[in-house]
Amino acid sequence: MQSKSGAVDLIRKFQQLFKDLNQKQIAERLIKLVMAKPAVSRAVLVVDRDDQLIVETVGTSSSDKVVSLSRPMAQLQHLPADTIRQSFVTGKQWMANVADVESLTERDYLAGTRSILIYPILDSGKPIGAFYCESQEDVGSLIKAANDLETVWVFSTLLIRQLIEMRHHEEQAEKYRVAEQALWASETYLKAILYHSPTLIAVKDLDGNVILASEYYKQLMAVDDEEGYVGKNVFDVFPVELARELWQEDQGMSQATQNVESELEIMHKDGSLHTYLMVKFPLKDKSEKVFGICSICTDITERKQAEDALREQQSRLNYMAFHDALTGLPNRALFYDRLNHGLARAKRSGGKLVAMLLDLDRFKYINDSLGHDAGDLLLKAISQRLKECVRDMDTVARLGGDEFVVVLEGIHDIEDVGFVAQKILATISRPITIQGHDISTTVSIGISVYPDDGTQADELLKTADIAMYKAKESGKNNYQFYAEGMNASAVNFLLLENDLRRAIEQDQLTLFYQPQFDLQTDSLVGMEALVRWQHPERGLVSPAHFIPLAEETGLIVQLSEWVLRRACEQQKTWLKSGRYAGKVAVNLSPRQFRQANFPERVAEILADTGLPATHLELEITESSAMEHASETINMMNVLNQMGISLAIDDFGTGYSSLAYLKRFPIHKLKIDRSFICDVATNQNDAAIAKSIINLAHNMSLNVVAEGVEYDNQAKWLRERGCDQVQGFFYAKPMSAEQIEQHLVHGGFESDNNVVHLELA
């Protein structure tokens, strides 16, 4: 035991020995003190730095050198790493002859080593370092050396703690230096960007005050060259409306999850208007709290001008490639493209498409008498009038010379085609002033219908051309529907007329019924009666052929009355048997509806059949209803007072006046199938259908969608509040016998031919 004065001297000796040393020198001095013992052939100082074992210094007697490493122990060889780690865990000394330890291999120590000693250095009971010693003698010599180094072990606690702290301070100082250097570089870069970048860059606090801005803001009209943009807000620089938009965007940035892009136009000091692409994003601190907003505006004026010029040029070239140079109408190429697309839509929807081929009568005489300039002016006037006669969704094209073609899509009632043809004839026949002359001209129209008269574009044009020449043979200034064998003889037309007259008299006609369903409850709410003609020799004759024939010959009144009577008889039978207690809907032809005694005829049929008026619904097309609106109102009021339900059919295809529509005593609006076909995918059709639904509901009317054939159509209509639907997706038109197989307790039971609604 040393005396008190001896201990003081020893402390002073160690203080003097380690005075003014850095961490590297302290580690080297400690290893040298250990290596001073002859029994020690190699000594290694290992310290625990942030839970990682670091080899600070290594000394060997063979080279008489001490080397500073400061490297992770795992990177070094010839050290028993697992054994050293275990000493750090236990805090206990470990010593042994290498030959006595099976877990040690020759890779764990230097050649010639016979014994190993690990002496941990504790601080508050926890190892902070360890001396690893090797000896070429047996372990006893190492133990004696360790005892002699007791003073070194005691002072090592303080020195290693000092070494670790110094190393930590050095690392922190280096990190601070690097951070300071990076901050300086960032500030330098930022200043360079803000000063030289031709971009509007600004950082605002959450109150909208600009705290950082690029010099480029001084290019703006409202920014002072001396004051700049810093310290101002958007209302100081931008017009009020634009500033309000930018301010509202800033207010929403605290919740933004991604960058917000927008374009804005700003006036420069030179009076030029520039377009900028603005990217705005929130600035967040370490806790993800928004503390500011950054906006970067790039001048894209030249790019926008180039894009506009290119777009305009491309548009002009496209227009020239697909439009007639004289009239501006679609040319033959664009016509065929639209016709083929229309045919594809009609095929998907199962609807009809109409091609109307028009040829001006005696146009050659106008050209020869007044010259080609006058002829060109006439063609331009004719093209404008043709466009006024059809809907926006229809196509008017010039095929060449004095030949035009009109394509009508979404046609469900052939009567509507006749109405359009009559309108074209009347419009074209009005005098046109050309070079001071009032010129009257007429047109011959040939009409073909997909799929009855052809399924390909060329086939439809061919049949329309045959019908057009038939119209010219019939005295010009008229229209003709194509009929099979039309180019052979007109006798067939007379035979067909006689056959239709005989069919009405001899009951060759039959009615099919298409169910109507409540879209929300899946219940049967009505049926529409549809006429079919099963000719004994010709087979099933398309309504597209015999309905126009009936209109032209006057048989339509007799035919329509037959349909009405038979539908009422069948409904009375179902009502009496308890199979079906709803309504049956019957379409009215315009000529039938215009009869002065029509209400009396309806009352007579109801009396004859015994059907209560409340079980009958009459449908009139929108165009027919608006043709003589005042008369229509009077007729409808009489029918409504009888208890009959009234519906406007094909709504959206005509030209309704809301002033008249609200006066019609109707109960339903039926959306035309042309708007249902692409309602789930076409934005325009969806907007029209939604408007009709809203209009009907606002007028306390039920709305029915016709031609529903796909699930996505039904889903869209259900979500928009449509009341009722009919179409192939739910049930095809069926004969009375077929319908009765599905009528159970007044409801409708489905089978493989019927698809029920799936309630959401």
C-alpha distance (Angstrom), angle and dihedral (degrees) to the residues before:
residue distance angle dihedral
M1 . . .
Q2 3.77 . .
S3 3.76 119.6 .
K4 3.81 120.8 -111.1
S5 3.81 91.5 -104.4
G6 3.80 90.0 49.0
A7 3.79 91.3 53.0
V8 3.79 91.0 50.3
D9 3.77 90.5 50.7
L10 3.80 90.1 49.4
I11 3.81 91.5 51.8
R12 3.78 91.3 49.3
K13 3.79 89.3 48.3
F14 3.81 92.0 54.1
Q15 3.81 92.0 43.9
Q16 3.75 89.5 53.5
L17 3.80 91.1 44.2
F18 3.85 94.0 54.6
K19 3.79 98.3 31.7
D20 3.85 116.9 136.4
L21 3.81 93.6 -1.7
N22 3.78 124.4 142.7
Q23 3.79 122.9 -134.9
K24 3.79 93.4 -90.4
Q25 3.77 93.1 51.0
I26 3.82 91.9 46.1
A27 3.82 90.8 55.2
E28 3.79 92.0 46.4
R29 3.87 92.4 48.1
L30 3.82 91.5 51.3
I31 3.83 92.2 50.6
K32 3.81 90.4 48.0
L33 3.83 90.2 54.1
V34 3.81 89.6 52.6
M35 3.82 93.1 44.0
A36 3.80 88.8 53.9
K37 3.81 87.0 80.3
P38 3.84 109.2 89.3
A39 3.80 92.3 -143.4
V40 3.84 91.3 63.0
S41 3.82 112.3 85.4
R42 3.84 95.8 172.3
A43 3.80 133.0 13.1
V44 3.82 128.2 -170.7
L45 3.81 127.5 -172.4
V46 3.85 112.5 -148.2
V47 3.82 120.3 -175.7
D48 3.81 133.0 -171.9
R49 3.77 107.3 -122.7
D50 3.82 114.6 177.3
D51 3.82 91.4 -25.8
Q52 3.80 92.2 -51.7
L53 3.81 122.3 110.7
I54 3.80 109.5 -127.4
V55 3.80 125.6 -170.2
E56 3.79 103.5 -138.5
T57 3.81 103.2 174.9
V58 3.83 139.2 4.7
G59 3.82 126.7 -163.9
T60 3.83 129.4 -175.7
S61 3.80 129.8 -171.1
S62 3.81 92.1 -145.4
S63 3.80 93.4 65.0
D64 3.78 96.1 24.5
K65 3.82 87.1 -137.1
V66 3.78 135.2 128.1
V67 3.82 115.2 -151.2
S68 3.82 125.9 -164.9
L69 3.82 112.0 -142.8
S70 3.81 111.4 158.0
R71 3.83 90.0 -167.8
P72 3.82 132.1 137.7
M73 3.77 111.6 -88.8
A74 3.82 91.1 -128.9
Q75 3.80 89.8 67.3
L76 3.81 94.8 58.0
Q77 3.80 131.0 80.9
H78 3.81 132.5 -143.4
L79 3.77 94.2 42.0
P80 3.85 125.8 112.7
A81 3.81 91.1 -127.1
D82 3.81 96.1 175.6
T83 3.79 92.7 50.7
I84 3.83 92.1 48.1
R85 3.82 91.0 49.5
Q86 3.80 89.7 50.8
S87 3.81 90.5 55.1
F88 3.81 89.6 52.7
V89 3.80 88.5 52.5
T90 3.83 96.9 46.8
G91 3.80 98.2 32.0
K92 3.82 89.3 -140.6
Q93 3.78 133.0 126.1
W94 3.77 117.5 -104.8
M95 3.80 125.8 -161.6
A96 3.79 135.1 161.3
N97 3.75 147.1 142.7
V98 3.81 105.7 -96.3
A99 3.77 91.0 -131.8
D100 3.81 89.5 61.5
V101 3.83 95.5 54.3
E102 3.82 114.7 77.6
S103 3.78 94.6 -169.9
L104 3.81 92.6 62.4
T105 3.79 120.1 87.5
E106 3.77 132.3 -171.8
R107 3.83 88.7 -98.6
D108 3.83 89.7 65.4
Y109 3.82 97.3 66.2
L110 3.83 143.3 17.6
A111 3.78 121.1 -80.4
G112 3.79 113.8 -88.1
T113 3.81 94.1 29.5
R114 3.82 113.1 140.2
S115 3.82 102.1 171.5
I116 3.81 140.0 22.9
L117 3.79 133.7 -154.1
I118 3.85 127.0 -169.9
Y119 3.80 114.2 -169.5
P120 3.86 113.8 -174.4
I121 3.82 119.0 -150.9
L122 3.82 111.4 -139.9
D123 3.78 130.3 -154.2
S124 3.81 114.1 -170.9
G125 3.80 88.0 -16.3
K126 3.81 94.7 -53.9
P127 3.84 122.7 107.4
I128 3.78 111.9 -114.8
G129 3.80 96.3 168.1
A130 3.78 145.0 -5.8
F131 3.78 139.3 -149.0
Y132 3.78 113.4 -135.2
C133 3.83 111.3 -159.8
E134 3.81 131.3 -174.8
S135 3.80 127.0 -165.8
Q136 3.78 134.6 -170.3
E137 3.81 87.0 -145.8
D138 3.76 129.7 69.9
V139 3.79 122.4 -75.6
G140 3.78 93.2 -97.0
S141 3.79 90.8 69.3
L142 3.82 90.2 51.6
I143 3.79 91.6 50.2
K144 3.82 90.7 52.6
A145 3.82 90.4 48.5
A146 3.81 90.0 49.7
N147 3.79 90.7 53.0
D148 3.79 90.4 50.6
L149 3.83 89.0 51.6
E150 3.81 93.8 55.5
T151 3.80 91.8 114.9
V152 3.80 90.9 51.8
W153 3.81 90.5 50.8
V154 3.80 91.1 51.4
F155 3.79 95.2 51.1
S156 3.80 92.7 40.6
T157 3.82 90.9 74.7
L158 3.77 91.0 64.3
L159 3.79 94.8 37.7
I160 3.80 96.1 48.2
R161 3.81 90.6 47.3
Q162 3.79 87.4 51.2
L163 3.80 90.5 47.0
I164 3.81 92.5 51.4
E165 3.79 92.8 48.1
M166 3.78 92.4 46.8
R167 3.78 90.4 49.9
H168 3.82 89.4 48.5
H169 3.80 91.7 49.4
E170 3.77 89.7 48.6
E171 3.80 91.4 51.9
Q172 3.81 91.6 47.6
A173 3.77 90.3 48.6
E174 3.80 90.0 51.2
K175 3.80 91.5 48.4
Y176 3.78 90.3 48.9
R177 3.79 90.7 49.0
V178 3.79 92.1 49.5
A179 3.80 91.1 45.8
E180 3.78 91.5 47.9
Q181 3.78 90.3 49.1
A182 3.82 90.7 48.0
L183 3.80 91.0 47.9
W184 3.77 91.2 50.4
A185 3.79 90.5 48.1
S186 3.82 91.2 47.4
E187 3.78 91.5 50.3
T188 3.78 90.2 48.2
Y189 3.80 92.1 48.6
L190 3.82 91.5 45.8
K191 3.79 92.5 50.0
A192 3.80 90.3 49.2
I193 3.80 91.4 48.9
L194 3.79 94.2 46.2
Y195 3.80 92.4 46.9
H196 3.80 102.1 40.8
S197 3.83 106.2 24.6
P198 3.85 114.6 105.6
T199 3.79 87.6 -140.7
L200 3.80 135.2 100.6
I201 3.81 104.6 -117.8
A202 3.80 120.7 173.2
V203 3.80 138.2 165.8
K204 3.81 118.4 -159.2
D205 3.77 132.5 -173.3
L206 3.78 120.7 -127.0
D207 3.82 90.4 -89.5
G208 3.80 90.0 61.6
N209 3.82 95.4 -108.2
V210 3.82 115.1 142.2
I211 3.81 110.5 -123.9
L212 3.79 98.0 169.5
A213 3.81 130.0 25.5
S214 3.79 139.7 164.1
E215 3.79 122.0 -112.1
Y216 3.81 89.2 -117.5
Y217 3.80 89.2 79.3
K218 3.81 86.5 76.3
Q219 3.82 86.8 72.1
L220 3.81 89.2 69.5
M221 3.78 121.1 97.2
A222 3.82 95.3 -125.0
V223 3.83 98.1 45.8
D224 3.82 118.5 91.5
D225 3.82 115.4 -130.9
E226 3.81 91.8 -133.6
E227 3.80 102.2 40.5
G228 3.81 99.5 36.3
Y229 3.81 121.9 -169.7
V230 3.83 100.1 -63.2
G231 3.81 112.8 110.7
K232 3.80 93.8 22.3
N233 3.80 134.0 94.0
V234 3.81 136.3 -137.9
F235 3.80 93.0 -87.4
D236 3.83 89.5 61.3
V237 3.82 93.1 56.7
F238 3.79 113.0 24.4
P239 3.82 132.1 57.0
V240 3.80 113.2 -88.4
E241 3.82 97.3 -105.4
L242 3.81 93.6 46.2
A243 3.80 91.6 43.3
R244 3.80 90.2 52.5
E245 3.82 90.6 52.2
L246 3.82 91.9 48.7
W247 3.81 90.8 47.0
Q248 3.80 91.6 51.6
E249 3.80 90.0 49.1
D250 3.81 89.5 51.5
Q251 3.80 91.1 51.6
G252 3.78 90.8 54.8
M253 3.79 95.9 47.2
S254 3.82 93.8 85.5
Q255 3.81 88.1 70.8
A256 3.82 96.8 37.0
T257 3.79 117.0 122.6
Q258 3.80 96.1 -170.0
N259 3.77 142.0 21.2
V260 3.79 118.3 -69.9
E261 3.80 118.0 -138.5
S262 3.78 127.5 -166.3
E263 3.78 140.4 152.4
L264 3.78 124.6 -122.6
E265 3.79 136.6 176.2
I266 3.82 119.7 -133.3
M267 3.81 131.2 -177.8
H268 3.82 117.7 -124.0
K269 3.80 125.8 -147.7
D270 3.82 90.4 -103.7
G271 3.82 89.5 61.5
S272 3.80 95.7 -107.1
L273 3.79 120.7 133.0
H274 3.80 113.0 -131.7
T275 3.80 129.9 -165.0
Y276 3.80 117.1 -138.9
L277 3.78 132.1 -168.1
M278 3.80 105.4 -140.7
V279 3.80 121.6 -158.2
K280 3.79 113.6 -169.8
F281 3.81 127.6 -173.8
P282 3.82 137.6 163.8
L283 3.81 123.5 -105.4
K284 3.80 113.5 -135.4
D285 3.79 134.7 -168.3
K286 3.81 125.5 -136.5
S287 3.79 91.0 -79.4
E288 3.85 90.1 55.7
K289 3.80 90.7 -110.7
V290 3.80 114.7 145.4
F291 3.79 112.2 -120.7
G292 3.77 101.4 164.0
I293 3.81 147.9 -1.1
C294 3.78 127.7 -118.5
S295 3.78 123.8 -158.7
I296 3.80 127.0 -172.4
C297 3.79 118.1 -168.7
T298 3.81 119.4 -167.9
D299 3.79 120.0 -163.5
I300 3.83 105.9 -119.8
T301 3.80 96.5 166.5
E302 3.80 95.7 118.0
R303 3.79 92.0 44.1
K304 3.80 91.7 50.9
Q305 3.79 91.4 47.8
A306 3.81 90.8 49.9
E307 3.80 91.4 47.2
D308 3.81 91.5 48.6
A309 3.79 91.7 48.5
L310 3.79 91.9 47.7
R311 3.79 91.7 45.4
E312 3.79 91.7 48.9
Q313 3.79 91.9 48.2
Q314 3.81 92.1 47.4
S315 3.78 90.9 46.8
R316 3.79 90.9 50.2
L317 3.81 91.8 49.4
N318 3.81 92.0 46.9
Y319 3.78 90.5 48.8
M320 3.79 92.3 50.0
A321 3.80 91.3 48.0
F322 3.79 95.2 51.9
H323 3.80 105.6 29.4
D324 3.77 135.2 71.1
A325 3.80 109.9 -105.0
L326 3.79 93.8 -140.8
T327 3.81 104.8 43.3
G328 3.80 102.6 19.6
L329 3.80 89.5 -127.8
P330 3.82 121.8 134.2
N331 3.80 109.6 -79.7
R332 3.79 126.8 -136.0
A333 3.83 93.4 -80.5
L334 3.80 95.1 51.9
F335 3.80 90.8 40.9
Y336 3.80 92.1 56.6
D337 3.80 90.4 46.7
R338 3.80 92.7 52.3
L339 3.79 92.2 42.5
N340 3.81 92.2 52.2
H341 3.80 91.1 48.2
G342 3.79 90.0 48.0
L343 3.80 90.7 50.4
A344 3.81 90.1 50.9
R345 3.81 91.0 51.4
A346 3.79 91.4 46.9
K347 3.80 90.3 50.0
R348 3.80 92.0 51.0
S349 3.78 93.9 46.3
G350 3.79 96.9 38.5
G351 3.80 88.2 -126.6
K352 3.77 132.6 131.3
L353 3.79 132.9 -99.5
V354 3.80 125.8 -161.7
A355 3.80 128.2 -150.8
M356 3.81 116.0 -162.7
L357 3.80 115.8 -168.0
L358 3.83 112.9 -160.2
D359 3.79 127.6 -166.1
L360 3.81 122.9 -177.8
D361 3.78 113.6 -121.5
R362 3.84 116.3 -122.3
F363 3.82 93.1 -7.9
K364 3.81 90.1 147.0
Y365 3.80 90.6 65.2
I366 3.82 91.3 55.2
N367 3.80 91.4 50.8
D368 3.81 92.2 47.1
S369 3.82 95.7 46.0
L370 3.82 102.8 37.8
G371 3.79 101.2 22.8
H372 3.78 135.3 -113.3
D373 3.81 93.4 -72.6
A374 3.79 90.0 61.1
G375 3.79 89.5 45.2
D376 3.81 90.4 53.3
L377 3.80 91.5 50.4
L378 3.80 89.8 50.2
L379 3.81 91.9 50.6
K380 3.82 90.6 51.0
A381 3.81 91.3 50.2
I382 3.81 91.6 47.4
S383 3.81 91.6 50.6
Q384 3.80 91.0 52.4
R385 3.80 92.0 50.1
L386 3.80 91.8 48.8
K387 3.80 91.0 54.9
E388 3.79 89.7 52.3
C389 3.81 90.8 55.5
V390 3.81 97.9 59.1
R391 3.79 139.6 51.6
D392 3.79 124.3 -94.5
M393 3.80 90.0 -109.0
D394 3.83 91.4 58.8
T395 3.80 125.5 84.3
V396 3.82 127.8 -125.4
A397 3.81 114.2 -173.1
R398 3.79 138.5 170.0
L399 3.79 113.6 -132.3
G400 3.79 93.8 -173.8
G401 3.79 141.0 -69.5
D402 3.80 109.7 12.8
E403 3.81 94.1 -27.0
F404 3.81 120.6 113.4
V405 3.78 132.9 173.7
V406 3.81 132.1 -155.3
V407 3.83 123.6 -160.9
L408 3.80 117.9 -159.5
E409 3.81 118.8 -166.2
G410 3.79 131.1 -168.9
I411 3.79 93.4 33.2
H412 3.80 115.5 162.8
D413 3.78 102.1 156.3
I414 3.81 118.6 52.9
E415 3.79 87.7 -155.0
D416 3.79 87.8 70.5
V417 3.82 90.0 56.8
G418 3.78 90.0 53.2
F419 3.79 89.3 48.7
V420 3.83 91.3 53.5
A421 3.82 91.2 46.6
Q422 3.81 91.3 50.9
K423 3.79 90.0 48.5
I424 3.82 90.8 51.9
L425 3.81 92.1 49.1
A426 3.80 91.9 50.3
T427 3.81 94.1 45.1
I428 3.80 96.0 47.4
S429 3.81 93.0 47.2
R430 3.81 93.0 60.9
P431 3.86 111.0 105.3
I432 3.80 117.3 -95.7
T433 3.81 121.6 -154.6
I434 3.82 109.8 -130.5
Q435 3.81 120.2 173.3
G436 3.78 90.8 -22.6
H437 3.80 94.6 -47.2
D438 3.80 125.4 110.9
I439 3.78 103.3 -134.5
S440 3.79 122.3 -167.5
T441 3.75 118.3 -164.0
T442 3.78 136.4 168.3
V443 3.77 136.1 -152.1
S444 3.80 135.7 -141.0
I445 3.81 115.9 -141.7
G446 3.79 129.5 -158.5
I447 3.81 117.3 -167.0
S448 3.81 129.4 -159.8
V449 3.79 126.6 179.3
Y450 3.80 129.9 -146.6
P451 3.00 124.3 -102.7
D452 3.82 97.6 5.7
D453 3.81 96.6 58.1
G454 3.79 99.9 29.2
T455 3.78 143.2 -26.2
Q456 3.81 99.7 -145.0
A457 3.79 129.2 65.3
D458 3.81 95.6 -117.0
E459 3.79 91.4 45.7
L460 3.80 91.9 53.3
L461 3.81 91.9 48.2
K462 3.77 90.5 49.2
T463 3.80 93.9 52.2
A464 3.83 90.9 43.2
D465 3.80 88.7 51.5
I466 3.81 90.9 52.5
A467 3.80 90.0 49.8
M468 3.81 90.6 47.5
Y469 3.80 92.2 55.1
K470 3.78 88.1 47.0
A471 3.83 87.2 56.2
K472 3.82 89.8 52.0
E473 3.80 90.2 49.3
S474 3.80 88.3 52.7
G475 3.79 92.0 61.3
K476 3.82 102.1 -78.2
N477 3.83 124.8 -103.4
N478 3.80 91.7 77.8
Y479 3.78 140.4 88.3
Q480 3.77 130.9 -120.6
F481 3.82 131.1 -165.1
Y482 3.76 113.7 -137.5
A483 3.78 113.5 -106.4
E484 3.79 126.8 -175.8
G485 3.79 110.2 -90.8
M486 3.81 91.9 14.2
N487 3.79 91.8 135.4
A488 3.80 91.4 52.9
S489 3.79 102.1 56.0
A490 3.78 144.0 -26.3
V491 3.78 88.6 -133.0
N492 3.79 89.5 84.7
F493 3.79 89.2 61.0
L494 3.80 91.1 56.7
L495 3.81 90.9 46.0
L496 3.78 90.8 52.0
E497 3.81 89.9 49.9
N498 3.80 90.8 52.0
D499 3.79 90.8 45.9
L500 3.80 91.4 52.2
R501 3.80 91.6 49.0
R502 3.82 89.1 49.6
A503 3.83 91.2 45.4
I504 3.81 90.6 57.5
E505 3.79 91.5 47.4
Q506 3.82 96.5 42.8
D507 3.81 99.2 41.1
Q508 3.80 97.4 -112.1
L509 3.81 88.7 140.9
T510 3.78 121.9 85.9
L511 3.78 136.8 -171.8
F512 3.78 126.4 -124.3
Y513 3.81 121.5 -165.0
Q514 3.78 127.7 -144.9
P515 3.83 115.7 -161.3
Q516 3.79 122.4 -128.6
F517 3.81 119.4 -149.6
D518 3.79 136.4 -157.1
L519 3.80 102.5 -115.1
Q520 3.80 94.4 -146.4
T521 3.84 103.0 40.9
D522 3.83 100.9 30.6
S523 3.81 89.4 -130.0
L524 3.80 127.4 139.8
V525 3.81 109.5 -106.6
G526 3.78 104.7 167.1
M527 3.81 150.5 -19.6
E528 3.78 131.7 -129.6
A529 3.83 117.9 -141.2
L530 3.82 114.1 -135.9
V531 3.82 123.7 -172.6
R532 3.82 122.2 -130.9
W533 3.82 130.1 -176.3
Q534 3.79 118.5 -147.0
H535 3.81 102.8 -168.8
P536 3.84 113.2 -156.3
E537 3.81 91.6 -134.2
R538 3.80 107.3 17.2
G539 3.78 94.7 44.9
L540 3.79 120.7 -143.4
V541 3.83 107.7 1.9
S542 3.80 115.2 -152.3
P543 3.83 116.2 -115.7
A544 3.81 84.7 -132.6
H545 3.81 86.8 71.0
F546 3.78 106.8 36.3
I547 3.82 98.5 37.7
P548 3.86 93.0 59.9
L549 3.80 87.7 43.0
A550 3.79 89.8 53.1
E551 3.81 90.8 48.1
E552 3.79 92.9 50.2
T553 3.82 95.5 46.0
G554 3.80 96.2 41.6
L555 3.81 91.9 -114.7
I556 3.80 89.4 117.6
V557 3.83 91.9 86.9
Q558 3.78 92.3 52.8
L559 3.81 91.4 42.9
S560 3.81 93.6 48.1
E561 3.79 91.8 48.9
W562 3.81 90.0 51.0
V563 3.82 90.1 52.3
L564 3.81 92.3 48.3
R565 3.82 93.6 48.4
R566 3.81 94.7 46.4
A567 3.81 92.7 46.9
C568 3.82 90.6 51.4
E569 3.82 91.7 47.8
Q570 3.80 91.9 51.0
Q571 3.80 92.8 46.0
K572 3.81 90.4 50.7
T573 3.83 89.7 51.8
W574 3.82 91.6 51.7
L575 3.78 91.6 44.8
K576 3.78 92.8 51.2
S577 3.82 93.3 48.1
G578 3.79 91.4 47.4
R579 3.80 92.2 -121.9
Y580 3.80 97.1 120.2
A581 3.81 129.9 9.2
G582 3.81 100.2 175.6
K583 3.80 131.9 94.1
V584 3.79 131.2 -72.8
A585 3.82 115.8 -144.4
V586 3.81 121.7 -145.1
N587 3.81 125.8 -169.6
L588 3.79 116.3 -130.1
S589 3.80 122.9 -145.8
P590 3.83 115.7 -133.1
R591 3.81 92.1 -118.2
Q592 3.82 91.8 50.2
F593 3.82 91.8 48.1
R594 3.82 91.7 50.3
Q595 3.81 93.5 57.5
A596 3.78 109.6 117.2
N597 3.80 92.4 -138.3
F598 3.81 95.5 43.6
P599 3.85 95.8 116.1
E600 3.82 89.5 51.2
R601 3.81 91.3 50.7
V602 3.83 90.4 50.6
A603 3.81 91.3 49.0
E604 3.81 89.9 49.6
I605 3.82 92.3 51.7
L606 3.81 91.7 48.1
A607 3.81 89.9 50.1
D608 3.82 93.0 47.4
T609 3.79 93.9 49.2
G610 3.81 95.9 37.6
L611 3.83 91.8 -130.2
P612 3.83 115.4 149.8
A613 3.81 110.8 -121.9
T614 3.81 90.6 -124.4
H615 3.83 89.2 70.9
L616 3.82 94.2 57.3
E617 3.79 127.3 82.7
L618 3.80 122.8 -172.9
E619 3.80 121.9 -156.2
I620 3.79 124.6 -157.1
T621 3.79 123.8 -179.2
E622 3.77 119.5 -110.9
S623 3.81 92.9 -119.3
S624 3.82 92.2 51.9
A625 3.79 92.4 47.2
M626 3.80 92.3 52.8
E627 3.81 96.1 43.2
H628 3.83 91.9 84.4
A629 3.78 101.0 6.7
S630 3.79 97.7 176.6
E631 3.80 92.7 51.7
T632 3.80 89.4 44.9
I633 3.81 91.5 56.2
N634 3.80 92.3 51.6
M635 3.82 92.6 47.3
M636 3.79 92.4 47.1
N637 3.78 92.9 49.2
V638 3.81 90.6 55.9
L639 3.82 92.2 48.8
N640 3.80 91.8 45.0
Q641 3.81 91.7 52.4
M642 3.81 87.8 55.1
G643 3.82 88.2 61.1
I644 3.82 96.4 -107.0
S645 3.81 118.8 143.4
L646 3.82 115.4 -126.0
A647 3.81 129.1 -154.4
I648 3.81 135.1 -176.0
D649 3.81 108.1 -131.6
D650 3.85 127.4 -152.5
F651 3.80 90.1 15.3
G652 3.79 113.8 -170.5
T653 3.81 96.8 35.2
G654 3.78 97.1 81.9
Y655 3.76 133.9 54.9
S656 3.78 105.3 -97.4
S657 3.76 123.0 -174.3
L658 3.78 110.4 -141.5
A659 3.80 88.6 -149.5
Y660 3.81 89.1 63.3
L661 3.80 96.3 33.4
K662 3.80 92.9 61.8
R663 3.83 88.9 53.0
F664 3.80 94.3 54.0
P665 3.85 109.9 101.3
I666 3.81 91.0 -135.6
H667 3.79 130.7 146.6
K668 3.81 103.1 -162.9
L669 3.78 143.3 34.2
K670 3.81 115.9 -154.9
I671 3.80 113.2 -153.4
D672 3.80 110.3 -134.4
R673 3.81 112.7 -110.4
S674 3.83 91.4 -123.7
F675 3.82 88.1 74.3
I676 3.82 93.6 45.3
C677 3.80 97.0 52.4
D678 3.84 95.4 77.5
V679 3.81 99.0 12.8
A680 3.82 93.2 124.5
T681 3.82 94.2 49.6
N682 3.81 108.2 24.3
Q683 3.80 115.2 77.0
N684 3.81 94.1 -156.2
D685 3.82 94.7 49.8
A686 3.81 89.7 46.1
A687 3.80 91.7 51.5
I688 3.82 92.3 49.5
A689 3.81 93.7 46.3
K690 3.81 91.8 47.4
S691 3.82 90.6 49.2
I692 3.81 91.6 51.2
I693 3.83 91.1 49.2
N694 3.81 91.3 49.9
L695 3.83 91.6 44.8
A696 3.81 91.7 51.1
H697 3.80 93.8 47.7
N698 3.79 92.3 46.3
M699 3.81 87.5 54.8
S700 3.84 90.8 46.8
L701 3.82 90.7 -112.6
N702 3.77 129.4 138.7
V703 3.79 115.3 -120.1
V704 3.81 124.6 -144.6
A705 3.81 125.0 -164.6
E706 3.81 115.0 -146.6
G707 3.79 126.6 -155.8
V708 3.84 98.6 25.9
E709 3.78 104.2 169.1
Y710 3.80 106.7 153.5
D711 3.79 137.4 53.6
N712 3.81 94.2 -122.6
Q713 3.82 89.7 56.8
A714 3.81 91.4 51.3
K715 3.80 92.0 46.5
W716 3.82 92.3 50.3
L717 3.82 92.1 48.6
R718 3.82 92.7 47.1
E719 3.81 91.8 51.4
R720 3.86 90.6 50.2
G721 3.79 93.5 51.8
C722 3.81 100.4 -107.0
D723 3.81 108.5 170.1
Q724 3.80 105.7 -150.5
V725 3.81 140.1 11.6
Q726 3.77 140.8 -166.9
G727 3.76 130.3 -177.7
F728 3.79 145.8 102.7
F729 3.83 91.4 -67.6
Y730 3.80 87.9 69.6
A731 3.80 105.6 24.7
K732 3.78 138.6 -22.5
P733 3.81 121.3 -130.4
M734 3.81 107.5 -81.6
S735 3.76 137.7 -174.2
A736 3.81 119.3 -101.9
E737 3.81 89.9 -103.1
Q738 3.79 92.0 52.0
I739 3.80 92.2 46.4
E740 3.81 91.4 52.1
Q741 3.80 90.3 59.8
H742 3.80 87.5 65.1
L743 3.81 100.2 40.4
V744 3.80 108.0 98.6
H745 3.82 121.6 165.5
G746 3.80 90.6 -20.2
G747 3.80 92.4 -53.5
F748 3.78 133.9 98.9
E749 3.80 120.8 -109.9
S750 3.78 117.6 -161.4
D751 3.78 129.9 -134.0
N752 3.79 132.2 172.1
N753 3.80 90.4 -60.4
V754 3.78 95.0 53.6
V755 3.78 128.7 60.4
H756 3.80 116.3 -158.3
L757 3.74 125.7 -147.5
E758 3.73 118.3 -94.3
L759 3.78 107.2 -135.5
A760 3.79 114.7 -134.8
